[in-house]
Amino acid sequence: MSGSEAPEEQDDELFEHHRITADPKQSLVRIDKFLMARLPNVTRTKIQAGIREGFVKVNDKDIKPNYKIHPQDVITVLFPEPPRDTDVIPEDIPLNIVYEDAFLLIVNKPAGMVVHPAYNNWRGTLVNALAYHFQNLPQMAGNEGRLGLVHRIDKDTSGLLVVAKDESTLNGLAKQFFDHSIERKYYALVWGVPDPDFGTINVNVGRSPKDRRVTTTFKDPEMGRHAVTHYKVLKDLRYVSLLECQLETGRTHQIRAHLKSLGHPLFNDAMYGGNQIVKGTVFSKYKQFVENCFKTIPRQALHAKTLGFVHPATKKFMQFDSELPADFKNVMDKWENYVRYN
């Protein structure tokens, strides 16, 4: 019910996709088992995750994954986007393809491009471009409308994505993502300098009950989903730092929520408080400098830099690395010059 990463542009409202009323003689049965028999192509794990994230309600109330269905219970399954036909409209949008063979391709996605069609973003997405440039790309069961994709990155995050050209490759990549054996390294410019300068964030994440567009961290192990991010400081720039973040899991907004929980939100991440001055001085000259930096990179400073996996067809390990985009490079230059001369 939830992918590895989600596009940012989605409404705070939840839309009803399924409404099921239990039979008057319904026996007591766990809700995940009840729904598995009634929702096509949905695994028990996804149902449980959806319950924890508030996408499943019984009699209009949130419940826990171990809830047992009672006679005449009304179960609703909700999503952040309204029901819609999953047909994808092909669009002639240029793609930055860094590698391609008969089985897969690696795309370097620019910031500002949504990965797949969703509420408020039916056109102009990476999937619309893929549908134009490649015919008959596969779709994962239960993942309709997301041609060739087994993972995604946020609209305003740049970087590498792998796209499968056939079903066997898609399944082979999906298994590696499920097993957490895919190598995914991100570069993140964050406020402050984490102490210690390397470590692991092992904290559950899930949608915030206050604002469903936002991912938050949970101390309660029954809440949210298991999420692990490894980080290390690459550059200490006094008020900000450049981190390398390696994903072990790939939850919605995982890096953004994990780093905020440490007190080091991504630079200029409006959704997670990084578009305010979090570290630094009170001088107006510094404030003006930071505002100029915000204009230089008008998005969260996050880039999917490295992607490594075993090729499903050749069985050889492949690793791809990407350059930081111009806006990220430019803001790094500004900070390096600032700390050198101030």
N, C-alpha and C positions, 0 to 999 in steps of 0.2 A: 503493500500500500504506500510505501514511501521509497523513493529512489535514493541513490547515493548522494546526489547533490540536486538542488532545486533552483529553478530560475527565480530571480528576485521579484519580478513583477507579478504578484498575485494578490488577489483581494483578501481582505481580512475576514470576509464572510465565508461560511462553509455551505456547500450546495449538496442537497440530497441526491444520491445516486441509486440507493436501494432502500426500500421499506418492506420489512417482513413482519407479519404478525404470527406469533406462535399459536399452534392449535390449542383449543380448549382442553384437550387431553394430553398436552405436551408433557413428557417426562422430564425430570431435572437432568440437564446435560450442560456441560461447559459450553460457553458461547463460541469459543474458537472451533470446537467440533461441530456445533450447530451451523455456523456460517460456512465451514468448509464444504458441507453437503449442498449448499445453496448458491455459492458464488463460484463461477467458472474460472479456472486458471489462477486461483489465488492460493498460496501456500499457507499452512498453519502459522509459520513464522511471521509472514506478512500480516496476517490477521491479528496476531498478538501485538505486533509493533503498532498497527493501526489503532488498537484498543488503548495502548499506553499513551499514544499521541492524541487521543481524543477524537478520532475519526469514526468511532463506533459508539452509539448511545443506545441505552435501553430505557424506554419510556421517557425520553428526552433528558436522561441523566448520564453522566460519565460513570463507567464501571471499570473494574479490574479484569485482567485476562482470565482469572479463575471464577468469574461470575457464572452462575448456573441459570439457564433459561427456565422461566416459570410459564405456566399456561397463560396464553393471551398477552404475553409481553410483546411490545412493539419495538423492533430493532431497526435502527436507521444507520446507514453507512453513508458518510459524508466525505466530500473532498473540497479543496480550496478553489476548484474550478467547476463550472456547470457542465452537465452532460453534453456531449457534442459528438458529431460524426468524426471518426478518426481518419478520414481521407486527408492526405497531405497534398497541398497544392505545390507543384514544382515551380521554382523560381530561379531565374538566371542570376545568381549571386556568386561573385568570385570566391573561390576557396584557396586558402594557403595550404597546399598539400606538401608536406615535407618528406613523405615516403609513401610509396604505393607499390603493391604487387597484386597477384591474381586473387589474393585472399582478404586483404585488408588495406587500409590506408591510415596514415597519421595526419591529422589536421591541426594546424596552429590557429586556434580561435582568437579573434581580436576581442578586446573589451568592448562591451556594448551590444554584442550579438547574443541573443537568446539561443539556447541549444535546441530545444524542440518546441513545437506549437503548444500553447497553453492559454489559459484565460488572459485576455488583454494582449496576447502575443501570438495570433494565429498565422501571421505572415512574417517574412524577413528573417526566419530562423535558420540555424545550421541545417536542420532536417529538411526544410524547404529547398535549400541549396543542394543537398545530397540527392533529393528526389529528382532534381533537374539534371544533375551531372552523371548520375548512376541509376541504371534501371534495375528493378527487382532486388533491391537491398532487403535483407531479412528483418523480421521483427521477432522479439522475444515474446513468448506467450504471456498474456497479461500486461504487455508493454506496448500496446498498439499505438501507432502514430509516431514511433521513435525509431525510424529506419536505421538499422545497422548499429545502434547504440547499446552499449552495456554500462556506460557511465556518463556523467555530465558534469559541467562546471557552471558556476553562477554567471549570469548575464555580464556583470562588470568585472569578472575575473578573466584574465587572458591565459592562453597556454594550450597545452597538448591534449588531444583526445584521440582515442583509437576507434576506428569504425570498421565493422566486419562487412564483407561482401557476400558471404554465404552463411547458411544456417550452422554448418559444422564449425566454422571459425567463430561465429557468434557464441555458440555453446561452450567452446573451448576457452574463450576469453571470459565468459560469464563465470565459469567454474573457478578460474584464477582469482577473479574479484571476490567470489564467495569465500574462497580459501584464504583471502588476504595475502596472496603471494605476489600480487602486482606491485611493482615499485613505482611509487608516486611521490615526487618531491616538489614542494612549492617554495618559492621565495616570497617572503612577507616582510614589508616594512611596518614596524609596529612602534607605538609610543613607549618610551622608556627602554630599559635594558633588563631582561629577565635575570634573576639571581636565584639559583645558579644559572650559568650561561648555557647549559644543556640539560635536558631532562625529558620526562614522559608525562603527558597529561592523560590520565585514565579516569575520565568522569563521564557518566551517562549524559546524553543530550536528547532533547526533544522539543517540540513546539511549545512556546510559552503560552500558558493559559490566559495571559493578559493580552497578548498580541500574536495571533497565529502565523503572522509572516515571519516572526523572529524565532530563532532557535535559542534555547536556554540550557543551562547545566542543572543537573539534579543530584543532590546528595543521597536521596532515597534510591536504593538499587532497584526498587519496583517501578520507578518512574523513568521514562525516556528509554533510550537504547544505548547499548554498550558502545563506547567510542574511545579510540586511542590515537593520540597524536604525539610523535617524537619531534623535539625541536632542538636546534643549537644556534647560538649567536655567531653570525659570520662577520658582522661589523658593528662595533660599538660607536655610535655617533652622538653620545652624550644624552640627548633628549629623545632620540629615536634609535632603533637598531634594525639591522637586516638579519632576518632569521631564515634558516632552512627548516621547513616543516615536512616531515615524512608521515604520510598517512598509513596507519595500520588498518583502520576502518574508514569508510567513506560516507559519513552521514551528512544530511542537509546542513550546510553552513557550519560544518564541524570545526574547521580551523578558526573561523571568525568567532564562534561561541567559546571555544576553548581558550583562545588568547585573551578574550575579554574577561573570562573568569580568572585569569592570572593577573588582571589589572593592566594588560598590555594590548589594548584593542588595535586593530589594523589602522594604519594611517589613512585618514579621510573615509573611514567606513561609517557612513551616516546611520545605518541601521543599528550599529553596535557601539555608538558613542565615540568613534574615532575621528569625527569631523569637528571636534572641539579640541582646544589646547589642553592636553592631558598632562604633559610634562614641560617644564621650561620656566622662563622668567616672566615678570609682570611688565617688562619694558615694552613700550609701544612699537619700537623698532623690531623686536622679536615677534610681536603679534602680526605686524605687517609682513614679515618674512614668512611666517607660517601660512598666512592667507594666500600669499603668492605661490607657495608650495601646493596648497589645495587646488589652485587654478591650474597648476602644472599637471597634476594627476587628479582629474575630477571624478574619482572613483576609489574604491578600496584598493590599496596597494598590495595586490595578491596576483601571483603568476604561477601557473602550473608548468614548472620548468623541465622536469625530467619524468620520463615514462619508460618503464622496463617490464618486459613480460616474456614468457616462452611462446614462440610462434606456434599456434595450434597445428599448423600443417607441417612445418619443417622441424619442429621440436627444438629449435635453437633459441637461446636467449637473445633478445634484441633490446637495445636501450637507445632512447632518443633524448636529445637535449635541445633546448631552445634558448635563444637570446632574450634578454629582457626587452620588452617593447620600449619605444622611444620615451613615452611619458614616465615610465618607471625609471629609466636611466637618467632622465633629466632631473627628476626630483632627488635621486641619489646624489647626483653631482651638486645640486644646490645645498644639501645637508653637509656633504663632505667639505665644501668651501666654507660654509658657515662655521663649523666647529674648528676649522683650521685658522680662521682669522678673527674669531670672537672668544 
